[in-house]
Amino acid sequence: MRSPSALELLNAWEWGLSQHPIQRALKLLAVAFPQTPLKTLAQLSIGQRDAYLLTLRELVFGSQLISLATCPHCSECLELTLNSADIKVGAELSLPETKPQETFTVDIADCQVQFRLPNSLDIAALASQDHIADSQQYLLNRCVLAVHCHSEQQTNDQLPPNLWDAVVQRMAEVDPQADVQFKLVCPVCKHQWQVVFDILSFFWKEIDAWAYRILREVHTLACIYGWGEAEILALSPHRRQFYLQLVAQKHYGASVR
């Protein structure tokens, strides 16, 4: 995995403004893994995809994550300070490989279900549906590959509820990064609740804020020095900040440290 340059990240952000979050995730991974086919990235399980996004976020913005949560009971605002290590689940991932998707099985009594893990293509297919009564069932139907009961092949609609539940549980066990949750306690009213951490949403909000900030910096330096956008973005963050401080000192009397 490589860390994107400021220009690459800005280009990815601009492209992603009009895209679905799934496409944004794949675009960010494509920048981080330029030699990996997009199809391979799209077939990563949701947990694998999110693990790579978390690592990429660490390369771009560091290991500390600061987020806000609102107590559903008293509306108190909580500030959460997390570390990437607090969110990573399971072993470190290697580079994405182009290979057949891994399959898993669940055995209960005389029935066996073969399935694969949901990926970005499945989520995209779900998002394209106008009316889905049960989104989880839709994803399961896409991911269940074969059902055999009493040595005879069955269709998905013949699967008993307890087997569906077992498949969902097994998916969570083998792909834990796909559903990261935290237990929070309100310091005011002591209410306890669970929150889901979505690395894609969190990371994109950070990129969005960064992009607007960096564009303002480009505008300032371009106006003062006459440099082009590519030249300014090629500067290291420290050098860019130094020039901005010089501008502030000249125009507003601020000191340069």
ABEGO torsion letter per residue (X at the ends): XBBBBAAAAAAAAAAAAABBAAAAAAAAAAAABAABBAAAAAABBAAAAAAAAAAAAAAAAEABBBBBBBBAAAGBBBBBBBBAAAABBEBBBBBBBBBBBBBBBBBBEABBBBBBBBBAAAAAAAAABABBABAAAAAAAAABABBBBGGBBBBAAABBAAAAAAAAAAAAAABAAABBBBBBBBAAAGBBBBBBBBAAAAAAAAAAAAAAAAAAAAAAAAAAAGBBAAAAAABBAAAAAAAAAAAAAAAAGBBBX
